[in-house]
Amino acid sequence: MSSFRTRSFLVWPHIHLSMCISATLNC
């Protein structure tokens, strides 16, 4: 259970970062 929480905690910032990068490239 803790591994799943750690994984999601690491993945979510990565997704957010990807969205920010794509938004910057689109502008």
PDB file of N, H, CA, C and O in Angstrom:
ATOM      1  N   MET A   1       0.839  -1.201   0.000  1.00  0.00           N
ATOM      2  CA  MET A   1       0.000   0.000   0.000  1.00  0.00           C
ATOM      3  C   MET A   1       0.872   1.248   0.000  1.00  0.00           C
ATOM      4  O   MET A   1       0.599   2.204  -0.727  1.00  0.00           O
ATOM      5  N   SER A   2       1.913   1.238   0.809  1.00  0.00           N
ATOM      6  H   SER A   2       2.135   0.462   1.399  1.00  0.00           H
ATOM      7  CA  SER A   2       2.791   2.407   0.882  1.00  0.00           C
ATOM      8  C   SER A   2       3.532   2.608  -0.437  1.00  0.00           C
ATOM      9  O   SER A   2       3.795   3.741  -0.838  1.00  0.00           O
ATOM     10  N   SER A   3       3.869   1.500  -1.115  1.00  0.00           N
ATOM     11  H   SER A   3       3.655   0.580  -0.789  1.00  0.00           H
ATOM     12  CA  SER A   3       4.581   1.609  -2.390  1.00  0.00           C
ATOM     13  C   SER A   3       3.680   2.263  -3.440  1.00  0.00           C
ATOM     14  O   SER A   3       4.137   3.059  -4.261  1.00  0.00           O
ATOM     15  N   PHE A   4       2.386   1.912  -3.398  1.00  0.00           N
ATOM     16  H   PHE A   4       2.015   1.266  -2.731  1.00  0.00           H
ATOM     17  CA  PHE A   4       1.436   2.511  -4.334  1.00  0.00           C
ATOM     18  C   PHE A   4       1.321   4.012  -4.081  1.00  0.00           C
ATOM     19  O   PHE A   4       1.256   4.807  -5.019  1.00  0.00           O
ATOM     20  N   ARG A   5       1.297   4.388  -2.800  1.00  0.00           N
ATOM     21  H   ARG A   5       1.350   3.742  -2.039  1.00  0.00           H
ATOM     22  CA  ARG A   5       1.191   5.808  -2.441  1.00  0.00           C
ATOM     23  C   ARG A   5       2.440   6.555  -2.888  1.00  0.00           C
ATOM     24  O   ARG A   5       2.356   7.675  -3.393  1.00  0.00           O
ATOM     25  N   THR A   6       3.605   5.927  -2.698  1.00  0.00           N
ATOM     26  H   THR A   6       3.673   5.018  -2.288  1.00  0.00           H
ATOM     27  CA  THR A   6       4.860   6.559  -3.112  1.00  0.00           C
ATOM     28  C   THR A   6       4.905   6.699  -4.622  1.00  0.00           C
ATOM     29  O   THR A   6       5.352   7.715  -5.153  1.00  0.00           O
ATOM     30  N   ARG A   7       4.435   5.663  -5.308  1.00  0.00           N
ATOM     31  H   ARG A   7       4.072   4.837  -4.877  1.00  0.00           H
ATOM     32  CA  ARG A   7       4.465   5.695  -6.775  1.00  0.00           C
ATOM     33  C   ARG A   7       3.583   6.813  -7.300  1.00  0.00           C
ATOM     34  O   ARG A   7       4.000   7.576  -8.171  1.00  0.00           O
ATOM     35  N   SER A   8       2.356   6.919  -6.773  1.00  0.00           N
ATOM     36  H   SER A   8       2.017   6.299  -6.065  1.00  0.00           H
ATOM     37  CA  SER A   8       1.443   7.966  -7.221  1.00  0.00           C
ATOM     38  C   SER A   8       2.002   9.342  -6.866  1.00  0.00           C
ATOM     39  O   SER A   8       1.827  10.304  -7.614  1.00  0.00           O
ATOM     40  N   PHE A   9       2.678   9.427  -5.716  1.00  0.00           N
ATOM     41  H   PHE A   9       2.821   8.645  -5.109  1.00  0.00           H
ATOM     42  CA  PHE A   9       3.260  10.698  -5.282  1.00  0.00           C
ATOM     43  C   PHE A   9       4.371  11.132  -6.234  1.00  0.00           C
ATOM     44  O   PHE A   9       4.586  12.327  -6.438  1.00  0.00           O
ATOM     45  N   LEU A  10       5.083  10.153  -6.821  1.00  0.00           N
ATOM     46  H   LEU A  10       4.908   9.183  -6.656  1.00  0.00           H
ATOM     47  CA  LEU A  10       6.169  10.473  -7.747  1.00  0.00           C
ATOM     48  C   LEU A  10       5.635  10.714  -9.156  1.00  0.00           C
ATOM     49  O   LEU A  10       6.189  11.516  -9.907  1.00  0.00           O
ATOM     50  N   VAL A  11       4.557  10.016  -9.509  1.00  0.00           N
ATOM     51  H   VAL A  11       4.107   9.365  -8.898  1.00  0.00           H
ATOM     52  CA  VAL A  11       4.027  10.125 -10.871  1.00  0.00           C
ATOM     53  C   VAL A  11       3.261  11.422 -11.086  1.00  0.00           C
ATOM     54  O   VAL A  11       3.384  12.048 -12.138  1.00  0.00           O
ATOM     55  N   TRP A  12       2.467  11.831 -10.092  1.00  0.00           N
ATOM     56  H   TRP A  12       2.366  11.322  -9.237  1.00  0.00           H
ATOM     57  CA  TRP A  12       1.632  13.019 -10.281  1.00  0.00           C
ATOM     58  C   TRP A  12       2.428  14.277 -10.604  1.00  0.00           C
ATOM     59  O   TRP A  12       2.057  14.989 -11.537  1.00  0.00           O
ATOM     60  N   PRO A  13       3.522  14.594  -9.871  1.00  0.00           N
ATOM     61  CA  PRO A  13       4.319  15.773 -10.219  1.00  0.00           C
ATOM     62  C   PRO A  13       4.877  15.671 -11.632  1.00  0.00           C
ATOM     63  O   PRO A  13       5.021  16.686 -12.313  1.00  0.00           O
ATOM     64  N   HIS A  14       5.194  14.450 -12.085  1.00  0.00           N
ATOM     65  H   HIS A  14       5.077  13.626 -11.532  1.00  0.00           H
ATOM     66  CA  HIS A  14       5.726  14.256 -13.431  1.00  0.00           C
ATOM     67  C   HIS A  14       4.671  14.613 -14.471  1.00  0.00           C
ATOM     68  O   HIS A  14       4.970  15.253 -15.479  1.00  0.00           O
ATOM     69  N   ILE A  15       3.421  14.190 -14.214  1.00  0.00           N
ATOM     70  H   ILE A  15       3.178  13.670 -13.395  1.00  0.00           H
ATOM     71  CA  ILE A  15       2.324  14.513 -15.135  1.00  0.00           C
ATOM     72  C   ILE A  15       2.093  16.018 -15.153  1.00  0.00           C
ATOM     73  O   ILE A  15       1.898  16.605 -16.218  1.00  0.00           O
ATOM     74  N   HIS A  16       2.114  16.643 -13.984  1.00  0.00           N
ATOM     75  H   HIS A  16       2.272  16.167 -13.119  1.00  0.00           H
ATOM     76  CA  HIS A  16       1.906  18.087 -13.886  1.00  0.00           C
ATOM     77  C   HIS A  16       3.012  18.825 -14.631  1.00  0.00           C
ATOM     78  O   HIS A  16       2.753  19.814 -15.317  1.00  0.00           O
ATOM     79  N   LEU A  17       4.248  18.340 -14.493  1.00  0.00           N
ATOM     80  H   LEU A  17       4.458  17.537 -13.935  1.00  0.00           H
ATOM     81  CA  LEU A  17       5.385  18.958 -15.166  1.00  0.00           C
ATOM     82  C   LEU A  17       5.240  18.822 -16.676  1.00  0.00           C
ATOM     83  O   LEU A  17       5.538  19.762 -17.413  1.00  0.00           O
ATOM     84  N   SER A  18       4.788  17.665 -17.142  1.00  0.00           N
ATOM     85  H   SER A  18       4.546  16.901 -16.543  1.00  0.00           H
ATOM     86  CA  SER A  18       4.601  17.445 -18.579  1.00  0.00           C
ATOM     87  C   SER A  18       3.544  18.396 -19.124  1.00  0.00           C
ATOM     88  O   SER A  18       3.696  18.935 -20.221  1.00  0.00           O
ATOM     89  N   MET A  19       2.473  18.604 -18.363  1.00  0.00           N
ATOM     90  H   MET A  19       2.349  18.166 -17.473  1.00  0.00           H
ATOM     91  CA  MET A  19       1.410  19.515 -18.788  1.00  0.00           C
ATOM     92  C   MET A  19       1.935  20.942 -18.873  1.00  0.00           C
ATOM     93  O   MET A  19       1.600  21.675 -19.803  1.00  0.00           O
ATOM     94  N   CYS A  20       2.760  21.338 -17.897  1.00  0.00           N
ATOM     95  H   CYS A  20       3.032  20.743 -17.142  1.00  0.00           H
ATOM     96  CA  CYS A  20       3.321  22.690 -17.896  1.00  0.00           C
ATOM     97  C   CYS A  20       4.250  22.875 -19.094  1.00  0.00           C
ATOM     98  O   CYS A  20       4.239  23.928 -19.732  1.00  0.00           O
ATOM     99  N   ILE A  21       5.047  21.861 -19.400  1.00  0.00           N
ATOM    100  H   ILE A  21       5.056  21.005 -18.883  1.00  0.00           H
ATOM    101  CA  ILE A  21       5.979  21.950 -20.533  1.00  0.00           C
ATOM    102  C   ILE A  21       5.203  22.046 -21.843  1.00  0.00           C
ATOM    103  O   ILE A  21       5.531  22.866 -22.700  1.00  0.00           O
ATOM    104  N   SER A  22       4.175  21.212 -22.002  1.00  0.00           N
ATOM    105  H   SER A  22       3.908  20.546 -21.306  1.00  0.00           H
ATOM    106  CA  SER A  22       3.392  21.232 -23.241  1.00  0.00           C
ATOM    107  C   SER A  22       2.672  22.574 -23.385  1.00  0.00           C
ATOM    108  O   SER A  22       2.554  23.097 -24.493  1.00  0.00           O
ATOM    109  N   ALA A  23       2.190  23.132 -22.274  1.00  0.00           N
ATOM    110  H   ALA A  23       2.285  22.707 -21.374  1.00  0.00           H
ATOM    111  CA  ALA A  23       1.501  24.419 -22.316  1.00  0.00           C
ATOM    112  C   ALA A  23       2.474  25.525 -22.718  1.00  0.00           C
ATOM    113  O   ALA A  23       2.116  26.437 -23.463  1.00  0.00           O
ATOM    114  N   THR A  24       3.719  25.436 -22.214  1.00  0.00           N
ATOM    115  H   THR A  24       4.011  24.695 -21.609  1.00  0.00           H
ATOM    116  CA  THR A  24       4.730  26.440 -22.557  1.00  0.00           C
ATOM    117  C   THR A  24       5.094  26.350 -24.032  1.00  0.00           C
ATOM    118  O   THR A  24       5.301  27.374 -24.684  1.00  0.00           O
ATOM    119  N   LEU A  25       5.172  25.143 -24.559  1.00  0.00           N
ATOM    120  H   LEU A  25       5.004  24.311 -24.030  1.00  0.00           H
ATOM    121  CA  LEU A  25       5.521  24.965 -25.968  1.00  0.00           C
ATOM    122  C   LEU A  25       4.396  25.457 -26.865  1.00  0.00           C
ATOM    123  O   LEU A  25       4.652  25.972 -27.954  1.00  0.00           O
ATOM    124  N   ASN A  26       3.155  25.304 -26.421  1.00  0.00           N
ATOM    125  H   ASN A  26       2.947  24.886 -25.537  1.00  0.00           H
ATOM    126  CA  ASN A  26       2.013  25.724 -27.228  1.00  0.00           C
ATOM    127  C   ASN A  26       1.916  27.245 -27.303  1.00  0.00           C
ATOM    128  O   ASN A  26       1.471  27.783 -28.316  1.00  0.00           O
ATOM    129  N   CYS A  27       2.322  27.939 -26.256  1.00  0.00           N
ATOM    130  H   CYS A  27       2.683  27.502 -25.432  1.00  0.00           H
ATOM    131  CA  CYS A  27       2.219  29.397 -26.217  1.00  0.00           C
ATOM    132  C   CYS A  27       3.221  30.020 -27.187  1.00  0.00           C
ATOM    133  O   CYS A  27       3.290  31.244 -27.301  1.00  0.00           O
TER     134      CYS A  27
END
